[in-house]
Amino acid sequence: MARLKTLAIVLAGVSAAPMLAQEPLVAGAPDTTFPSLEQGFREPPAAARPQVWWHWMSGNVSAEGALLDLEWMHRVGIGGVHAFAGGGRLEETYVDKPLSFMSPGWRSAYRQAVARARALGIEVTIAGSPGWSQTGGPWVEPRDGMKKYVWSEVQVAGGAKAGVLPKPPVVPGPFQAAPRSKGFGPVLPFPPEYGDAAIFAFPTPAGEGLPAPRYTASAADVSALATAPADLSAAVRLPVPADGTRPYVDLDFGAQRLVRSLTVAGDPLPGFDVLVGDGSGRFRPLARVEKVGAEFPAPQHTFALPETRTQLLRVLFDRPGPARLLPGRPIPAKPTPPIAAITLNRLEANAAPRVDRFESKAGFQSVVDVEQRGATGPTGGAIDPRTVLDLSGRLRPDGTLDWTAPKGRDWTVVRLGWSLTGQVNNPAELSATGLEVDKLDPVAVKAYMAKLFSLYEKDAGVPIGKAGIGSLLTDSWEAGAQNWTVGLPERFAKLRGYPMASWLPVLTGRVVGDSRASDAFLFDFHCTLKDLLLTSHYAVLADAARAKGITYYTEAQGDAPRAIGDGLAAKALSDIPTAEYWYRQFSTDPGQPPLIADLAEAASAAHLHGKPLVAAEALTVAAGQDPWSFSPAMLKPVADEIFARGVNRMLLHDSHHQPDPARKPGLALGFFGQYFNRNETWAEQARPWVDYLARTSFLLQQGRAVADVLYFYGEEQNLTQRFEHGFNIDVPQGTPFDYVDAGSLASVVTVEDGRLVTPSGMNYRLLFLPAFVDRLTLPTLERIAQLVRDGAVLVGKRPVGGLGVTSTDAKVRAAVDRLWGEGDTPVHAFGKGRVLATSDLRSVLVSEGIAPDIDIPAGARLMGTHRRVGEGDVYFLSNRSDQPLRASVGLRATGTPQWWSAEDGRARPLSYVRDGAFTRVDLDLEGHGAGFVVFRPGGPERLEVAPARTVATATIAGPWQVSFEPGRGAPATARFPTLTDWSGNADTGIRYFSGGATYSRRITVDSTMVAPGRKLLLDLGQVHELAVVSLDGREIATAWKAPYRIDLTGKVTPGAHRLEIKVVNLWVNRLIGDRQPGAKPVTWAPQSPYKADSPLLPSGLIGPVMLVAQEEGVPAR
């Protein structure tokens, strides 16, 4: 199969295009790939350099500070800024003359900043709204805000006139009349906005409604539940018993009643058991309901119950767990008390069937628990879809319905409309806060973007394009759920192929047809919302950016499944798919499984759709208890993991704008870091760390990724939901894979020579269907069948049925039988391809002879990623352990491997031997070491390189003269007879010192240490945190991670020299020192949580310091 040529790609709006390697375009032409790789690796171009998120918050802005920020960024090698204008909950106003967003002073400062950034070659990106989520602002008119559907009902006797239909709730909020009280951003008063959508009627099912029961409880008077208000405001508080038992509420109907469903609204709403009483004090279980798994659940939830007749129903609640204190938040002044009571806003049983959890399935929250899909409630009392009448054209302006109900039965008439969710952009200054725009209305989104660009371009006078703003970013989704827009029924019919009129009662929770059919409609409804989010929001944003000649980044989902949409499909619409990955766990389970999925989602979107860059908001940290406590050495292992998972552009979070040059460490983004700005103690020593990130990014931007498996995750959940609480364990370690969504499977994946291929040059050996994908829509199944017919190999168990109204179980099972074969056939030939009916991917890889791409030795914690560049191969490998790794690692490539170090840009030979499918290379990595194995074409079958041998050492003992950075509370100089930790020094000025201190002394280098053929190293031993080494007044290099070694080879001669070692620690100790009784403050940090008794951090040069002479090994075949 012809390999897609890898050409240099210029991205619109990128200040310097990635230096992408080219394959020879003419047979026999000289291969220039590796010289260009070496040059770009040594001196990475601007496109490879990390960018930073630059927050201007709460009017704390100055033109002087912005220019100083940019000058520092240029000095340390930052390639771009993502400028956010925020405020609100995270930061108070501290400057004397605040510059609010788009005020005259703000515009002037911003205009100067953009001009200076472009003059320095720094890319400028703006966010999609004030704050960072999502697309909203005060210029959004109420009619263009995010919408939810609402409804009202009346009962009409047969033969009677309908009369006036009450207007549905118009309160801005998440559900019916419930006002907005939770979620991201402030709750602001907006005028009611309402529009009618449909009027329909259906015969009232027998048994609809129940007489109000008598409510009693384990404790407290809960009788108010009988008259719970429609706005779901607090009705009763159910105490949690102190004796460890579970709280409950009993519903006594006074006589035997038919019960088919239960609706509950509460906060917090734990899981519960539904029990049926026999009147003698005994109860039997009827149903178990688990806690709703959503970050922001719908205000109420309806559950289908097994049909039963009873007089007494008990709802036995689980005891609520302790209030969760997210790791990294500031420690509260008072301990969080245990939850003492459950607030119940509604608890209502119904004799009529209801669609199980219809509120979540209909989009009143962002996630649907697919484990509960198709929960088969009773079919008795269901509505025949043929009896649903569309009365939409009969509503008069005064609300009167011009309709007489047919005789012979009672009718339920529903007035369906829409009102606002009330969601606002956030976190922004109040003056810059307004409604989030309707994400499902492309006209409103286009107008929104025109206004946003106009604010910058016309009002602020900042050009958009190459001379000014070069990119647009939409951050992780924090805009809540939306499930309606004007014209949705017409767009539903176009997308799904049938009208929704007969199914509209399902939107109120009624069962139409039966439970499975109702769920099928809600699946189609949910898919329509997902499709409209793509075409009306993300695609419109991308088009708006490209029309201006700028680049579009989007995170789409982020750290949780918050949007009703597919993250991979949304990312694929951007120019630079973007993920996020935090320095450590915050709102996720340990190990950050959804963020790992998010990284893979962004990388997969880029690979499938031919986008050379994959970005990540990187190293974000919740540091409410330990701010300003991070060094490059600490950050590197996490950065390496991000790279190993496919990212090649770092967006460092955060570099907060510092308006006042004199106040240090200054402002932070609430309790969120990083604290990577010009006030960081090691700010001026950051260049080697930034260069490391740039070199790594540069090589990972070359060529194309290598993957063997295309992992189709189905049509029901996005990846961050699927892997919200667990990791993907289907794919064996060392086997590269990409995820694929249904849209990409249909639009960009074809088959050539038995392999799945894309126009971007990707090719895969297998299409994998994991066990959790057991239902498919017919179009997706037919697409999979076509790929297999064309020669693909499909691995996966046979689906059990369909999804959606038109993809019936019967149709899907018939198609499955054709593709998988009748019965339990383990291998079925279909066209040119095969179906392997198993979910055991590991065994299939073995049977198909597909070797791991990276053969990782047992017990080794090694991660990596592989890119094919021209005729060579590039592997990035990262030791995930803090212990050294010395092992032979098999790489599925041929040629001559070299080790390329991103720390210094140097290459060295490796010992290796060819072994079947592998080239086995000998790796010697320090704890958390990482780098590249680069294969050049050709070379011998094996090569042995003797390890370097230490031949001489010389300890550099004290005394040391130490000079401390002025203005930080330490003495100007101090004498250290031996190297010791500053934090244990008797002098409080040294003990609490933060900043840079220079150790100096005279040394004598013996001639034997610098003999020809020898390498001379300066080993600094233990350092906290960075060290800059100078000899005779000439700066040599910076050591920023262990082992803290500087190569002095060729830089020193025998004899006397003056050695200087500038060591920089972190801000923490000085912040603690300023809390000591009677201390004169040196720092200014309004968000500092440190106290006088907070533990100090080890600081300074602890050593031992040694000269080490080595003889390097030479390659021998």
N, C-alpha and C positions, 0 to 999 in steps of 0.2 A: 504494500500500500504506500502510495506516495506520501512523504512526510510534508506537512504544512511548513512552508518557509517561515522562519522567525525573523521578522523585519523590525527595524527601529520604528517605534510607534510614537507619534506626537499627539498628546492629548490636548484638546482645546482648553486654553486657560491655564495650562501648567507652565510655569516659568521656564523650566528647562526639561526637555523630554528625557525619559529614561534612556540610558545608554544601553540599549538592548542589543545583544550579540546577533550577528547575521550569519547565516550559512552561506557558503559560496553559491552564487547563483548560476555560475557557468562551470560545466564539468572541467576539472583540471585547474580551475582558478586557485590561486593561493588562499589558504585558510587564514583569515585574519581574526578568527574568533578569539583565540586565547590572548594575543597581545592586547586586544581591546578590553577583554575581561580583566587582565592584570592591571591595566591603566585605570579602569573604572573602579576596581577594587581598592587600589592604593589611594586614589583621590576621588571619592564618590561624587557624582554630579548632584545638582540641587534636587532632582526628582527622587533621589534615594535618601535624602536627609530627612530625619524625623521632623514632624510638625508638632505644634503645641496648641492646646486649647487655651485661649487668652480671654479671661473673663473680666469685663468691665461691669461692676456691680453697684447698684443702689446709688448711682451718682458719684461714687468715689472715683473720680476721673480727673486727670490733669494731662494737658498736652505735653508738659515737660516729662512727666513720668512715663507716658506712652513712648516717647522718643528714646528715653533711656532704656526702657524694656527692649525695644527693637535693636538698639545698638548692641546690647548684651547678647541677644539672640544671634545676631550676625557674628559676633566674636566667637561664640561657641559652636557655630555651624548648624543652627536651626534653619530648616528649609521653608517653613510656612507657619502662619498663625490662623487659627479658627476663632474668629472674634465673636464673642457672645456679649450681648447687652442684657444683663439680668438684674435681679433685685429680689425684693420680697422677703421670703422666709429665711434666707440664708445669711443675709448681711445687713447690718444697720448702716446708716450714713455717718461717716466719721470726718469727712473733710468740711472745711468752713464754707466753701462755695461749691455745693454739689452741682454736677452737670448731668441732668437727667437725659434719658434717651431722646435724641432728636431735638433737644433744646439748642439754641444758637451756639452756646459754648461747646456742647457735645459735638455738634456738627463740625465746628472748627477743629477741635482736637482730633476727631476721626479723620477728617480730610488730611490733616498734617501727617497723621500716623500712616495712612494708606500710601501717601506719596513717598514717605520715607521708607516704608517697607519695600515698595517696588524698586526704589533706587538701590536698596541693599540686596535685591534679588530674592526677597522673601514673599512667598505666595500669600494671598489674603483670601480667606473664606468667611462668608457670613452664614449665620444660622437662619433657619426657615421662619423664625419669629423672634420677637423679643423674648428673653428667657432662653430656653432650649427645647421646649416642646409645646406645640408641634408646628402648626401653621395657624396662627391666630393673632389678633391684636385689636386695639380699640376702633379700628376702621371697619371691622366686620359688622355689617348690619344684622339685626336680629333675624331677618328672613333668610340670611345666609349662614346662620349658625348650625352647629351639629344638632341632629334631630333624632328623636325616638318616636315610635308610634304609640298612640294612646287610644282609648276607646271608652264608650259609654254604652249602656244597654237599657232597653225597655222591654217589658213583656206586653204583648198585644193579643187579646183574645181573638179567635177566629171570627171574621165578619166585622171587626171593629176597625175604626180608623186609627192609624198610628199616632197621630197628633204631633206634638213637639218633641223632638229628640234632644235630650240634654247635651250640651257641648262637653266633649271629653276634657280631662284635666289639662290645664294650660300652664301649670307651674313648671318652671325650668328645673329639671331634675332627672334622675336616672330611670324612673319607672312610675307610670301613672301619675298620681298626685303627690308622690314622695318627693320632697325638695332635695336638692343636692346638698349633701352634708359631708361627704368623704371624697377622697381622691386627691389628685394633684392640683395645686393652685387654690387660690382663695375662693370663697363663696361670695359672689357679687350679685346685687339686685339687678335683674334685667326685666324689662317690660314683657308681659306675656306675649307670646307669638304662637299662632295656631293656624293650621290649614286642614281642611277636610281631605280625606283620601278615598274613602269608599263607604257606601251604605249597603248593608246586606242583611238578609233575614233567613232564618231557618226554623223548622218546626222545633219547638222546645222539647228536648228529650224528656222522657218519663223519669220522674224522680229527681229532676234538677232542683238542687237546694235541699237543705235540711232545716228542721226547726232549730232555733238556737239552743244549744245544750246548756246544762248547768255546769259551770267550770269550777273545779276545786283543785287544790294543789298540795304538794308535800309541805309547803309552808306559804304563808301570805294569802291575801285575798286576790284572786285573779278573775273575779267576776266581770271586770271591765272588758275582758276579751270578747264578751258577747256583743259589745258595741264598739269594737275597735275602729278607729277613724280611718277614712280612705287614704289619708296622707301618710299612713304607717308611722305616725308619731308615737312616741313611747306610750304603751298602754299599761303594762304591768311589769314589775320586777320580780322574778322568781328567784328566791334566795337559794344559794348553793349550801346544802346542809354542812354544818361544821363537823358532823360525826363521820364524814367520809362516804355517806350514802349518796345516791343519785337523786337529783330533783325531778319531779314529775308534775304533769297536769292531767287531770281526768276530765273527760267530756262525757257527761251523762245525758242521754237523749230522752230519758223518761220511759222509753219503750224500745222494742227491737226495731232497729233502723238499718237500711242498706247503706253501707259505706264503701266507696270506691277510690277516694282520693283525699289527700290532706294538704292544706296550704299553710306554710309557716313563714313568719317573718320575725327575725330576732337579731340581736347583736350583744355578745357574740352568739353565733348559732352553731352549737356543737353537733356532733352526730347524736342520733337517738334511736331508740327502739319503739315500735308501735305494738302495743299489747291489747288483747281483747279480754275483758273481764266476763266472768260467768255469773256475777251477782253474789257469789259466796266468798269473795275476797281472793279468789284464785284468778290468775291471768295466764294466758297462753300467748306466745309470740306470733305476731302477724307479719311484721316486716322490719328490716334493719336499714337505716339510712345513715350513710357516712357523712362526715363533715364536708361541706362544699369546698372543693379545692380551687379557689380562685383568689387572686390577690385582692380584688375589689368585687366581692360577690354581688349579684343582683339583690335588691332589697327584700325580695320575697322569693320563695321556692315552693313549687307544687310537686307533690310526689304521688304517683299512681300506686294504689294499694291492691293487694289481692282482694277480690270481692268478698265481702263478709256481711253478716247480719249480727248486730250487737246492740245492746243498750249502753254499754260502757266501753269507752276507748281510753287507753292510757298512753300518753307520750312520755317515755322515760328518757330523759336527757343524760348524755354523758356529762361528767364533771368537766367543766372547762379547764384546759391546761393553764399554766401560768402565763401571764402576759409576756409575749416574746420581746426580749430586749435584743435588737439586732446587734451583732458584734461590731465594734468600732464606733458605736454611738457614745456620746459623752455619758459618763456615769451620772444618773439622776441624783439630785440633792437628797431625796428621800427614796428608800427602797420601794420598788413598785409592789403594791400590795396584791395578794392573790385576788382573782376575780370572785367577787362575793355574790353576784347575782347575774342571771340571764335576763336581758330585757326582751320581752316578747311584745311585738307590735301586732301580730295576727296569728291566730291558730284556729283553723277552720276546716272541718270535715265536710265532704260533699258526697251525695248519693250518686251523682253523675260521674262518669269517667272523665279524667283529665289526662292530658299528655304529660308523661313523667318528665319533670324538670323542664317544662316548656320555656320558662323564663331564660334559662341559659341557652337553650337551643335556638331561641328566637333572637338572640343577640343583645339581651339586657346585661350580659357580662361577656368578657372576651373569650372565655374558654368553655368548651363543652366536655363533660366527662364522658368519653366514648365508651368507657366500661359500662355505662348505664344506657347506651343507645338501644333503642328498640325494646326497652323494658315493657313487657307485655301486660299492660293493664287490661281490665275487662273490656270486651267489645260491646256488651249490652249497654244500650243508651247512647251508642255512637251515632253521629249524624251521617245520613246518606248524602254524599256530595251532590247527587242529582237534585236534592231538594233545596240547595242553597240558592237564594234569589239575589241577584244584583240589582239594587235599588238606587244606585249612585246618582242617576239623573233626576231623581224625584224630590230632592231636598230643596226647599224654598229658602230664600235669604233669611227669613226669620226663624229658621230651624224646624219648620213644620215639614213633615214627610207626607208627600202627596201619595198615599198608598193605603188601601184597605186590605187587611189581612184575609186571605182565603178562609172560608168557613171549614169547620170540621176539626180544627186543632188549634192549639195555642202556638204563638210565634215569639221568637226572640229576635229583636231588631238591634243591630249593632251599628253604631256610628264610629267609624274608624278615622282617625286623623293623626296629626303630628304636632308635637310641641318640642321645645328645645331641651337639650340635656343640661345646658348651663355651663358646660365645660369651657375653661379659659386657658389661654397660653400661660406658661409658667416656667420657672419663677421669674417674674418680671417686676419692674417698678409699677406701682399702681397706675401711673399715668400711661404706661405702655401695655396695660393688661386689658384684654377684651375677649370676646367670644372666639373660640376655635371655629374656623371656617368649616362648612359642611364638606366632609371628606368624600362624599358620594356624588357631589354635584360638580362636574368639570367646569361649568361656566363660572360658578362661584370661586373655585380654586384658581382658575386662570385670572380672574379679576383680582383676587387676593394677591397673587404673585406680581401682577402689574403694579399694584399699589406698593408692595414691599420694595420692589426694585426702584420705583419712583422716589420713595423716601430717601434712599441712598443716592440715587443718581441725580435727581432734580433738586430735592430739598437740601441734602447734605453736600451736593456738588462732588460726589465721589464717582469716578467713571467705573463702569462695569465692563470687564473684558481685560485684555492684556495690560492695559495701563493702570488698572485699579483692582477692583474685586474680581478674583479669578475663579471662585468656586462657591457653590451653595451646599450646605449640609443640613439634613434633617436628622436629629438625634434620636435616641431611643423613644419609643412611643409612650407618652404619658398623657394622652388625651381621652382616655376612657373609651367606652363602647358607644357605637352609633348603629341604629338599625332601621333608619328610614331616611328617605329623601323624596322630594317632589318628583313624581313620575316613576316611582319605583315599580309599580305593577306592570307598566308597559316594558320597562327594561328587563324585568324578570321574565316576561313572556318571550322576549327576544333571545335571552340567554339560555333559558331552560327549555324552550320549545313548547310550552303550554301555558294557558292563562292561570293566574292564581285565584280567580274569583271563587271557585268552588271550594277552595282550601282556606279561605280567609278565617273561618271560625277557629282554625288551629292556632292562629296568632293570639287568641284569647284563652288558649289552653284547652279548648274542646277537642274531642277526638272525632275526626272525620274518617269515615270508612272503618278503620281499625287503628290500633296503636302503631303497628308497623307502617301503615300508609301515612299516618300523621307524622311520624318521625321522618319518613322519606321526604315529605314536603318540607319539613323544617331543615333537613339537610340541604335541599335545593335552595331554600331561602338563605341559609347561612352561606352557601357557595356564592349566591348572588351578591351578598354583602362583601364577600372576599374579592370577587371579580371587580366590583365597582370601586373598591378601595384602590385596586391596582390601576384601573383605567382612568379613574376620575381624580385621583390624588397623586400617586407616585409617577404615573406616566405624564401627567400634566406638569408636575414640577420638573421632571427631566426635560420635557419639551421647552418649558419656559427658560431653563438654564441654557440649553443648547441654542435657543434663539438669540441669547445674549452672548454666545460664544464662550460660555464658562462651563466648568465641570460640575457634576452633581454627585455628591456622596449621600448615602443613606444607611442608617442603622436598621431601619424598618421595624424591628421588634426590640432588640436589646436584651436586657438581662432577665426578662420574663415574658410570657405570652400575653401581652397586653392588648394587642390589636386584633380585630377580627380580620385576619388576612394571613397569607402565606409569606413568611419572611424571605425565603429564597426567591420566590417569584418577584417580590418587591425589590430586593437587592439587585436582581438581574436587570431591572429597568434603569438602574443608575449607571454612571460611568465608572465609579469606584465603589464596589460593594464594601460595606463597612460593618464591623462587629464591635463588640466591646469585651474587654477582659480585665478583671480587677486584680489588684496586687494580692488580695486575699479575700476570703469569703466575707460577704456582707449580707445580702438578702437571700442568698441561695443556700442549698444544702452544702455540706463540706465537699471540697473538690470542685465546686462551681459547675455542676453538670450542664445546666442550660447555657452557660457562657461558652463551654467547650463546644456545644452544639451550634451556638451562634457563630463561633469562629469557623467551624466547618461549613456552615451555611454560606457565609460570605465567600470563602475560598471556592466552594462548589459553584456558586453563581458565576464567579469570575472565570473559572475553568471552562464551564459549559458554554458560556456566552462570549468567550474570547476577550475578556477584559484583563489587561496586563497587571493592574494594581489591585491589591486587596488591602484595605486599611483596617485599623482597629484603634478605637479609643482604648488606650493602654495604661495600665498601672494605676488606674483609679483606686482610691483607698478611702475607706471610712476610718478616720483617725481621730475620733473624738477624745480618745484617751492618750494618744501618743503622737501628736502632730510634730512636724519638723524632725522626725526621727529616722529618716530613710536616706541611705547612701546608694551610689551606683552598684556597689558590691551586693547590697541586699536586693536591689531591683533586677539585677541581671538574670537570675534563674527564671523569673517570671517572664521577662522579655524573651528569653530563649524559648520558653514554652510557646509563647505567642507565635514566634517565627516558625517553630517546628510544626505548628498547626496550620500553616499556609499563608500567614500574613506577610506582606512585604512593604508596607508603609505604616510607620508608627505615628499615632496621634497621641502625644503624651498629655495626660490629664493630671495636673493642671499647671498652667503658668499664669497665676493671678496677676492682673495689672496692679502695679504699685504706684499710686499717685504721688506719694510724698517721699522724696529721695532720702530724707533723714530718718524715717521711722522704720526700724528693722526688728524682727523679720517681716513685720507688716501684716497685710491682709491675707486671709485664706478664704477658700470657698466654703464657708461654714466649717463643718467638721470633715469636709472632703478634701483629699489631696490627690495627687502629689503637691509638693511645695517647691516646684521646679521653676524658680524665677530668679531675677537678679539679686534678690536679697537672701537667697540660700547661702549658707556658709561656704559651700563648695561651688558657688555659681561660676567663679572665674577659673575653676579647675575642671569644668564639665566637658571640655572639648574632647578628650580621649573617649569618654563614655558616649558622647554623641557620635563620634566617628565610628565607634564599634557598631552602634545601631545602624549607621549609614552604610557601612561596608556590608553588613549582613543583609540589609534591605536590597542593596545593589545586586548582589549575586542572586537573591531570590526573585528579583524582577526579570531575570534573564530566561529566555526560552519558554518552555511550557512544562506544566506539572506532569508527573507520571502517576497513573492510577490503574488498578486492575479491575475494580468492582464499581458498578454503578448501583447505588443503594436507593431504591424507590421506597419512600416512607409513607406512601398512601395519600389519601385525599381527605382525611378527617382531622388531622392534627398537624400544626406546624412543628418544626423541630424543637423549638424551645419548650413547647408543652410536652412533646413526646418524651424528651429527656430532661424534664424539669427536676425530677427527683432520682435520676439514675443515669448510668453511663451506657453507651452503646457497647455491648459485649459480643455482638454478633460477628464482628470482623476481627480476625486474629491480629495480634500485634505484629507489626512489620509488613502488613498488606495494605497498600494505599488504596483509598476509595474516595469517591465523591457521592454526595447526596444528589438526588434529582427529584424535582416536583413534576406533577402531571403535565403542566403546561410546557416545560422544557422537554419532557419526554416526547411530547407531540410535535414540538416545533424545531428542535435542533438535533435530536438524536436519530441517526440512521445506522445502517449496517453495511460494512464493506469487509469482504474476505473473512466473514465470521466474527468480526469485532464491531462493537458499538462505537460509533465515531460521531464527532461534531465538526462543524465548519472551522472551529477554533483549533483543530488539530488533536484534540483529545481522542484517545481510543481505550476501550475497556474490554476485558475478556468476558465478564459475566454481568448479567442483570439480576440483581438480588431483590427478592420479595420477602421481607422479614415476617416472622410468625404473626406479629400484631396486625399486619395488613391482611385481613381475612374477608374484606368486602371491597368491591370496586364498582365504579360506574361503567356502563357498557362502552362508552367511547374510549375510556382509558384501557379497559381490557382488550378492546379491538386493536388499539395501538400497540399494546404489548404483543398481541398475537401477530401483528404485521411484522414487528421487529424479529420475532422468532421465525416466522415464515421466511424472512430474508436472510436468516442464518445466525441469529443471536442465540446464546445459551442462557436460558432463564432458570434461576434457582429459587425455589419457593414452594410452599404447600399450596394446594388448590384452595381458592377462596370459597366461602360458603354461600355467598349471595351478593346482592347488589346494593347500591346506594342511590337514593333519589327515586322520584315517582316513576320516571320512564325506564330506569334500569331495574326492572323487576327481578326478583330472585329467580324466576323461571328463565328469563332471557339470559341472565348472567350465568346461571348454572349450565345452560345449554352451551354457551360459548366456552365455559370452563371445561366441559367434557370434551369439546373438540380440541382444545389446546393441551390439556393435561392427559387426555385419553380417558377411556372408561375405567372405572374401578380404581385400584390402588397401584397403577403402573408406576414404578420408581423412575423410569426413564422413558420419555415419549418423544419420538421423532415427529417434528411438525414442520413441513416445508423443508427448508435448508437447515433449520435449527433443531434444538432439542430443549425439552423441559425436564429438569431434574427435580422431582417432587420431594424436596427436603428443605428444612430451614437450617441444616447443619452446614454452614458455609465452610467451616474448617475442613471437613471431610471432602467436600467437593473440590476445594483448592488442591488437595493432595491427589485426588483421583484424576483431576484434569491436568496435573503436572504443572501447576502454577506455583512457582517457588515464591517465598516471601521476597519482597523488594529489599528489605533489611533483615538479615538473619541475626537476631539478637541473642547473645549467649544467655543461658539460664541464669537467673538471678541478677542480671544487669538491668539497671533502670535507664534505658536509653530510648530517646525519641529522635525522630528525624523526618525529613521531607526530601523529595527527590525531584529534580528538574532536568529535563533533557535540553541541552544547549548546543546547537549545531550538531557536530558529530561527537560531542562529548557529553559527560554527565556530571551533575553537581549535586552532592548530598550535603545537607546541613544536619549535623548530629549534635545532640545535647545530652550530657550526663545529668540525669535528674536527681542523682544522689549527691550528698555532701562529702561522700567518700571517693577516693580516686578510683578510676576505672581503667584497668589494664586488661585488654581482651582482644581476641581476634574476632572481627565482625565481618559477616558476609554481606557484600553489596552486589546486587544483581546488575552488574555493568562490566564492561571490558575496557581495556586501555591501561594507561599508566597512572596510578593515583598519586596525588600530592595532598598534603595538609596545608590548607590556606587559613591563616589565623586572622580573624577580623579585629583582633586587638591591636595588631601592628601592621597589617597589610602584607605580611610576608608569607612565602610558601616554602615548604621543605618536603623532601622525599619521605615516603612511607615504605615500610616493609610490607610485602604482599605476596600472595600466590594465587594463581587461578585454580578454581576448584569447581568444575562443572558449571552450573549456572552462575556461580558467585566468583567474585574476586574477594578473597579474604585479606583484610587489611589489619595490621596491628595498631590498635589505638592505645594511647597513653594520655588519659584525660584526668586532670585534677578534679576535685569535687566541684560540681556544677560547671565543669568545663564544657566548652562548645566550640564548634568551628566547622569547616567545610572539608570534605574529601572531593577533590576535583579530578575527574578522569580526562586525560588527554588521549586522543586516538593512538593506537599502536603501542609498542613496548614489549619487553620480554615477558615470559610466562611467570616469572617470579623475580623478586628483588629483596635483598636483605639489607637493612640499614642498622648498623650497630648503634646502640643507645649512647647518648652523651655520657662521658665519664668525668666525674669530679677528680681533679688532680691536685688541687691545693685550695685551702681556705685561710682566711685571715679575719679574725674578729676585730671590729672597730669598737673599742671600749670608750668609756667616758674619760674625763668629764666633757659635757656638752654645754655650750653657751646657747641659751634659748631666748629669742626675742619674740614678744607677743604682739599681736595686732593691737594697735592703740584704740582706745575708746570702748573696750570690752570689759573693763573692770580688772584686768590683770596688771601686774607690774610690767614695766617696759622690758626688763630682762630678768633672767634667773639662771642660776648655775645648777645643772643636774649632774651630780657625780656619777650616777647610773641612770639608766632609762627606767622611768616609772610612770604609772598611770596618773594623769592629771587629777582624775576624780578622787584620788586618795591623798592629794597634796595637803600639807598643813596650811598653806597660804590659801585663804578662801578665794582670792582673786584668780588663782590658778585652778583651784578645785572646781569653781563654777564657770570657768572660761569656756567660751564658744567662739570659734573663728580659726584663724591661721597663726601658727607659731613656727618660727624657723630655728632649727637645730643647726649649729655650725661647729666645726672643729677642723684642725689640720690633720691630714692623713698622709702616710707614705706608702706608695705602691711599689712592691718589690718587682724586680725585672722578671722573675720567674712567673709572675701572674699574667704577664702580657706577652709571653713568648709567641712566636709565629704559630698559627694553627690553633691557638687557644681562644676560647670565648670567655670574656670576663663579665661576671654578673655582680650587681650590688643587691644583696638580699637584705631587706629591711625587717624581716621577721614579722612581728605583730604590729599592725598599724590601725589606728582609728581616727579618720576613715580613709583619707587620701593623702598621698605624699608626692611633692614635686621635688625632684632631685636636680641640683645644680653643682657643677664643678668649676672652680675658678671663675665664678660669676656668670657662667654660661649654662642656661637651662638645658637639661638633657631630656628628661621625660617625666611623665606623671604615672605613678602606680596607684590604681584605683580599686584593685581587687586582689585577693589572695591567689597565688603566692605573690607577695609584694616584691617583685624583682625588677630591676632596671638593667638593660643590656648596655654595658660600657665599652663593648668591643670597638676598638678603633677610635675611642673618644678620650682615652687616657694613656699617658706615657709613664714609664718608671720615674719615681721621685716623689716630691712633695706636692700636695694639692690641697686646696680649700674645698671641703665638702659642706654643702648646705642642703638640708632636707626640710622643706616647708610642709608641715602636717596640719590638716584641717579636720576638725571634728564637726559635730552637729550642734544645733541651737539648744538642744534640750537642757544641758547643764546650766547655761546662763539663764534660761527661763525659770529654772528651779531656784537659781541663786537670787533672782530678783524677788522671789517669794519669801526670802529669809527675813526674820524680824530686823527692822532697821535698815534693810538694804536700800541703797540708792539705785533705782531702776536703770538698767542699761538698755533693755529691750522695750519694744512696743508691739504687743501681740494681743489684740482684744479677744481673740478666740482661744487663747491658751488655757488648757485645763490643769496645768501643773501646779503642784502645791509645794510647800516648804519641805515636806517629808517624802516627796516623790523620789524614786530611786534614780541615781545618777548613772549616766552611760560611761563605759570605759572610753578613754580619750587619750590621744597623743601617740607618740612613738614609743613602743614598749620593747621592740626588738626581739632577739639580738640582731645587730647590724653586722653583716659579714661581706667580705669580698670572696667570691667563688670563681675559681678558674676551672674551665671544663675543656675537654677535648671532644669535639663532636665526631660522631660516627660517620663513616663514608659508605655510600651505597656499594654493595657487592652482589653480583648475580649468583 
